[in-house]
């Protein structure tokens, strides 16, 4: 068992939730970067596609070419990629360099945000110092920052990093992340089954989710008089015309269109994608869709400017407004997603990074983290631990989902570089 971590008192929990609600009203929630928080313009996923054509025009081969560097290694089929290791100094250098997004970890208090109790407990347990750096503000920017070293076969100076789910197949495609040594990670057995076999990394041999969540729908009861119960209603219900917001993120919105058409976002064809794209285009052309938005949707929604919208799990509940209703599970399903820990090639402290990953898959530690970031527990046993730590959070189905919700959530199909580029470009052509 890990050393115990003091539980926050009820007043502290209340203040924390009030703080998060204020952040939500400002449009700066967890799945956004510091860049977005300042500009209130783009979601974290949207930032990946900030180039002229979106997709991976500035990543993968494009990024390498732009840097004037050819890949040192050929593209390796994912089925045989294992990453590339170097000398591991973990036994003699008791340190791990962990790079993550901002505001994505527990803190000692709102006035002491540089102290992280779960990291402190890890250091006490193992004697390993964690250099925790919040320097990821954009998937593509961070990828491009590391790419010259990765392509040249050099240590990046990073031992552990967090990338959004759609980036993992790209990292695997270039064989840029190392296969995990599960003998160092006994808590790997605690990965929830629905997360273990995610298409981005079947068996979770290269990654473990840092955070996991859903994209669902929400509506304003003051504007929408009849409850919204399905994704299909967003696209077709007459009384919602001009009141609907869809996300400017391709995966989220196309997944919704696929589910509304009775198709599976985890397994679809190019023809299915075209059908979904046309469905989105028709909804926009008819005036059904008012706007495509990034994370700024939450601010506009809280101000009463939107009747019905796509929504990230937990966002709306944190606003604390009774007139704003999140649908726990739409009739046609919802999208699941994750942000994932992984180890870059040639990491100097791979074993220490694996120990830290293993640490966060202890149920008690996972509950402590989830209670702060308010995402879904990825770890078996974390639900029960969260119930002891914070019963209010544990009773929220958008933090601890029901079995029916888990069954109704689907991930997005694993796309190759060419598909991601093509699909995103076509999506942006109709959404602007």
C-alpha positions in Angstrom: 0.0 0.0 0.0 1.2 3.5 -0.7 1.7 6.0 2.2 -1.6 7.6 3.1 -2.4 11.0 1.7 -4.4 13.4 3.8 -8.0 13.9 2.5 -9.2 17.4 2.0 -11.8 18.7 4.4 -15.3 19.5 3.1 -14.7 23.2 3.0 -11.6 22.7 0.9 -13.6 20.4 -1.5 -16.3 23.0 -1.8 -13.8 25.8 -2.5 -12.0 23.6 -5.1 -15.3 23.0 -7.0 -16.1 26.7 -6.8 -12.7 27.4 -8.3 -13.3 25.0 -11.1 -16.7 26.4 -11.8 -15.2 29.9 -12.1 -12.6 28.5 -14.5 -15.4 26.9 -16.6 -17.2 30.2 -16.8 -14.0 31.7 -18.1 -13.8 29.0 -20.8 -10.6 27.4 -19.4 -11.2 23.8 -18.6 -9.0 20.8 -18.4 -8.9 19.6 -22.0 -7.6 23.0 -23.1 -4.0 24.2 -23.2 -2.5 27.3 -21.7 -2.6 28.8 -25.2 -6.4 28.3 -25.3 -6.9 29.5 -21.8 -5.3 32.8 -22.8 -7.1 33.1 -26.2 -10.4 31.3 -25.5 -10.3 30.2 -29.1 -9.4 26.6 -29.7 -9.7 23.2 -28.0 -6.7 21.1 -27.3 -7.5 18.8 -30.1 -8.2 21.7 -32.4 -4.8 23.2 -31.7 -3.2 20.1 -33.4 -4.7 21.2 -36.6 -3.7 24.9 -36.6 -1.8 24.6 -39.9 -3.1 25.6 -43.3 -4.5 22.2 -44.1 -4.9 20.8 -40.5 -4.4 17.1 -40.0 -0.7 16.2 -39.6 0.5 18.6 -42.3 2.9 20.0 -39.7 3.5 16.6 -38.0 5.0 13.3 -39.1 6.8 13.5 -42.4 5.7 17.2 -42.7 7.3 18.1 -39.4 10.5 16.3 -40.3 10.7 17.9 -43.7 10.0 21.4 -42.2 12.9 20.9 -39.8 15.2 19.8 -42.6 15.6 16.4 -41.0 14.9 13.1 -42.7 13.7 10.3 -40.4 16.7 8.3 -39.2 14.6 5.3 -39.0 12.0 3.9 -41.5 8.4 3.8 -40.6 7.8 0.5 -38.7 4.5 -1.4 -38.8 2.7 -1.0 -35.4 2.5 -4.8 -35.0 6.3 -5.0 -34.7 7.3 -1.6 -33.3 8.9 -1.7 -29.9 10.6 1.7 -29.5 14.3 2.1 -29.1 16.0 1.9 -25.7 19.3 3.3 -24.5 21.3 2.8 -21.3 18.9 3.2 -18.4 20.4 5.1 -15.5 17.4 4.6 -13.2 19.3 2.6 -10.6 22.0 5.2 -10.1 20.0 8.4 -11.0 17.0 8.6 -8.7 15.0 11.0 -10.9 12.3 11.0 -13.5 11.4 13.9 -15.9 7.6 14.0 -16.3 6.1 16.5 -18.8 2.4 17.1 -18.8 -0.4 19.6 -19.6 -1.1 22.5 -17.2 -3.7 22.1 -14.4 -3.8 18.4 -14.9 -2.7 17.0 -11.5 -3.6 17.3 -7.8 -2.2 20.3 -5.9 -1.7 21.0 -2.2 -4.1 23.9 -2.3 -5.3 26.7 -4.6 -2.6 28.9 -3.2 0.1 26.2 -3.4 -0.3 24.8 -6.9 3.4 23.7 -7.3 3.1 21.1 -4.6 1.5 17.8 -5.7 0.7 15.4 -2.9 0.6 12.3 -5.1 4.1 13.0 -6.4 5.4 13.8 -2.9 4.1 10.4 -1.7 5.8 8.7 -4.7 9.1 10.3 -3.8 8.8 9.3 -0.2 8.0 5.7 -1.2 10.8 5.2 -3.8 13.3 8.0 -3.1 12.9 9.1 -6.7 12.6 12.9 -7.4 10.0 13.8 -10.0 10.8 16.8 -12.1 7.2 17.7 -13.0 7.0 20.2 -15.9 3.8 21.7 -17.2 5.1 22.5 -20.7 2.7 20.8 -23.0 0.3 23.3 -24.5 -0.3 21.7 -27.9 0.1 18.2 -29.1 1.6 19.2 -32.4 4.0 21.8 -31.0 5.2 19.4 -28.4 5.7 16.6 -31.0 7.6 19.0 -33.2 9.8 20.0 -30.3 10.8 16.4 -29.6 11.0 15.2 -33.2 14.5 16.3 -34.1 16.0 14.3 -31.2 13.7 11.3 -31.7 14.5 11.2 -35.4 18.2 11.5 -34.7 18.2 8.8 -32.1 19.0 11.1 -29.2 17.6 11.4 -25.6 15.0 14.1 -25.5 15.6 14.8 -21.8 12.0 13.6 -21.2 11.3 10.3 -19.4 7.5 10.4 -19.4 5.0 12.5 -21.4 1.3 12.8 -22.0 -0.2 12.8 -25.5 -3.9 12.8 -26.6 -5.3 9.5 -27.9 -5.2 10.3 -31.7 -1.4 11.0 -31.4 -0.5 7.6 -30.1 -0.8 5.8 -33.5 1.4 8.5 -35.0 4.1 7.9 -32.4 3.8 4.2 -33.0 3.9 4.7 -36.7 7.3 6.3 -36.4 8.3 3.9 -33.6 9.0 6.8 -31.3 7.8 5.4 -28.0 9.1 2.5 -26.0 7.3 -0.7 -25.1 6.6 -0.9 -21.4 8.3 -3.5 -19.1 5.3 -4.9 -17.3 7.4 -6.7 -14.8 8.1 -3.3 -13.3 4.4 -2.4 -13.4 2.3 -4.9 -11.4 -0.5 -2.4 -11.2 -0.9 -2.7 -15.0 -3.4 -5.4 -14.1 -5.7 -2.7 -12.7 -6.4 -1.1 -16.1 -10.1 -1.2 -16.7 -11.1 -3.7 -19.4 -12.7 -1.1 -21.6 -9.5 0.9 -21.6 -7.1 -2.0 -21.8 -8.1 -2.9 -25.4 -8.5 0.6 -26.8 -7.8 0.6 -30.6 -4.9 3.1 -30.2 -2.9 0.6 -28.1 -4.5 -2.9 -27.7 -3.3 -4.4 -24.5 -1.8 -1.1 -23.4 1.7 -2.2 -24.1 3.0 1.3 -24.8 0.7 3.6 -22.9 -1.5 4.1 -19.9 -4.2 6.8 -19.7 -3.5 9.7 -17.5 -7.1 10.8 -17.9 -10.2 9.4 -19.5 -13.5 11.0 -20.4 -16.6 11.1 -22.6 -18.1 13.4 -25.1 -21.8 13.6 -24.7 -24.6 16.2 -25.1 -26.1 18.9 -22.9 -29.0 21.3 -23.2 -30.5 24.4 -21.5 -33.9 23.8 -20.1 -34.7 27.5 -20.3 -34.4 27.4 -24.0 -35.2 23.8 -24.9 -38.5 22.8 -23.4 -38.4 19.1 -24.2 -35.5 16.9 -23.0 -32.8 16.0 -25.6 -32.1 12.3 -25.4 -30.2 11.5 -28.6 -27.5 12.7 -30.8 -29.8 12.4 -33.8 -32.0 15.1 -32.3 -29.1 17.6 -32.4 -28.9 17.1 -36.2 -32.6 16.8 -37.0 -35.0 18.0 -34.3 -36.9 21.1 -35.7 -37.3 23.0 -32.5 -33.5 22.9 -32.0 -32.8 24.6 -35.4 -30.3 27.4 -34.9 -29.6 26.5 -31.3 -27.1 23.6 -31.8 -23.4 23.8 -31.3 -21.1 21.0 -32.6 -17.4 20.7 -31.8 -14.8 22.0 -34.2 -12.8 18.8 -33.4 -13.1 16.3 -36.3 -13.1 13.1 -34.2 -15.8 14.3 -31.8 -18.2 15.6 -34.3 -17.7 12.8 -36.9 -18.1 10.2 -34.2 -21.5 11.8 -33.2 -22.6 11.9 -36.9 -21.6 8.2 -37.3 -23.5 7.2 -34.2 -26.6 9.2 -35.2 -26.5 7.3 -38.5 -26.3 4.0 -36.7 -22.6 3.4 -37.5 -19.7 2.5 -35.2 -17.0 5.1 -34.7 -14.6 2.4 -33.7 -14.9 0.7 -37.1 -16.0 2.5 -40.2 -15.2 2.8 -43.9 -14.3 5.7 -46.1 -17.8 5.5 -47.4 -19.2 5.7 -43.9 -17.0 8.8 -43.2 -18.4 10.5 -46.4 -21.9 9.8 -45.2 -21.2 11.3 -41.8 -19.5 14.3 -43.3 -22.5 14.9 -45.6 -24.8 14.6 -42.6 -22.8 17.3 -40.8 -22.8 19.4 -43.9 -26.6 19.1 -44.3 -27.2 20.1 -40.7 -25.1 23.2 -41.2 -26.6 24.0 -44.5 -30.2 23.7 -43.2 -29.4 26.1 -40.3 -29.8 23.3 -37.7 -26.2 23.9 -36.5 -25.6 27.4 -35.2 -21.8 27.1 -34.8 -18.8 24.9 -34.6 -16.9 25.7 -31.4 -13.9 24.6 -29.3 -13.7 24.6 -25.6 -15.2 28.1 -25.6 -18.6 26.3 -25.9 -18.8 26.1 -22.1 -18.6 29.8 -21.6 -21.3 30.5 -24.2 -23.4 27.7 -22.9 -23.2 29.0 -19.3 -24.3 32.4 -20.5 -27.5 31.1 -22.1 -26.4 31.6 -25.7 -26.8 27.9 -26.7 -29.8 25.6 -26.6 -28.1 22.3 -27.1 -24.5 21.3 -27.5 -21.9 18.6 -27.5 -20.2 18.5 -24.1 -17.2 17.0 -22.4 -18.1 14.9 -19.4 -18.0 16.9 -16.2 -17.7 20.3 -17.7 -21.4 21.3 -17.4 -21.9 19.8 -13.9 -19.1 22.0 -12.6 -21.0 25.1 -13.6 -23.6 24.4 -10.9 -26.5 25.8 -12.9 -29.8 23.8 -12.6 -31.0 24.8 -16.0 -28.0 23.2 -17.7 -28.5 19.5 -18.1 -25.9 16.9 -19.2 -27.2 13.7 -20.8 -25.4 10.9 -19.0 -25.9 8.6 -22.0 -27.6 9.6 -25.3 -29.7 6.9 -26.9 -27.3 6.5 -29.8 -24.1 6.4 -27.6 -21.3 8.7 -26.8 -17.5 9.0 -27.5 -14.8 8.0 -25.1 -11.3 9.5 -25.3 -8.1 9.5 -23.3 -4.8 11.5 -22.7 -2.0 9.0 -22.3 1.3 8.6 -20.5 4.1 7.2 -22.7 7.9 7.0 -22.7 9.9 8.5 -25.6 12.7 6.6 -27.2 16.1 6.7 -25.5 14.7 7.9 -22.2 17.5 8.0 -19.6 15.2 6.9 -16.7 12.8 4.4 -18.3 12.4 2.2 -15.2 11.7 5.2 -13.0 9.1 6.4 -15.5 7.5 2.9 -15.4 7.5 3.0 -11.6 5.7 6.4 -11.7 3.1 5.1 -14.2 2.6 2.1 -12.0 2.1 4.4 -9.0 -0.8 6.2 -10.6 -2.5 2.8 -11.2 -2.8 2.1 -7.5 -6.5 2.7 -6.7 -5.9 5.0 -3.8 -3.5 7.2 -5.8 -5.8 7.2 -8.8 -8.7 8.3 -6.7 -6.7 11.2 -5.3 -5.8 12.3 -8.8 -9.3 11.9 -10.2 -10.8 13.8 -7.3 -8.8 16.8 -8.4 -9.0 16.6 -12.2 -12.6 15.3 -12.2 -12.1 12.8 -15.0 -13.2 9.2 -15.1 -11.2 6.7 -13.1 -9.1 4.4 -15.4 -8.2 2.0 -12.5 -10.1 -0.9 -11.1 -10.8 -0.1 -7.4 -10.5 3.6 -7.8 -14.3 4.0 -7.7 -14.4 2.5 -4.2 -11.4 4.6 -3.1 -13.1 7.7 -4.4 -16.2 6.9 -2.5 -14.2 7.0 0.7 -12.3 10.1 -0.3 -15.1 12.2 -1.8 -18.6 10.7 -1.8 -20.0 13.7 -3.8 -17.6 13.1 -6.7 -18.2 9.3 -6.5 -22.0 9.8 -6.8 -21.6 11.8 -10.0 -22.1 9.4 -13.0 -20.1 11.8 -15.2 -17.1 11.0 -12.9 -18.0 7.5 -11.9 -20.1 6.2 -14.8 -22.6 3.4 -14.6 -22.1 0.0 -16.4 -24.7 1.1 -19.0 -22.8 4.3 -19.7 -19.5 2.3 -20.1 -21.2 -0.1 -22.5 -22.6 2.8 -24.5 -19.3 4.7 -24.9 -17.2 4.1 -28.1 -13.7 5.2 -29.0 -12.7 6.6 -32.3 -11.2 4.3 -34.9 -7.4 4.1 -35.2 -6.4 6.3 -38.2 -3.2 6.2 -40.1 -1.4 9.4 -41.1 -2.9 9.7 -44.5 -6.5 9.1 -43.2 -6.1 11.6 -40.4 -4.8 14.2 -42.9 -7.5 13.6 -45.4 -10.4 13.3 -43.0 -9.4 16.4 -41.1 -8.9 18.5 -44.3 -12.3 17.5 -45.6 -14.0 18.2 -42.3 -12.4 21.7 -42.0 -13.6 22.5 -45.5 -17.2 22.2 -44.4 -16.9 23.6 -40.9 -14.6 26.5 -41.6 
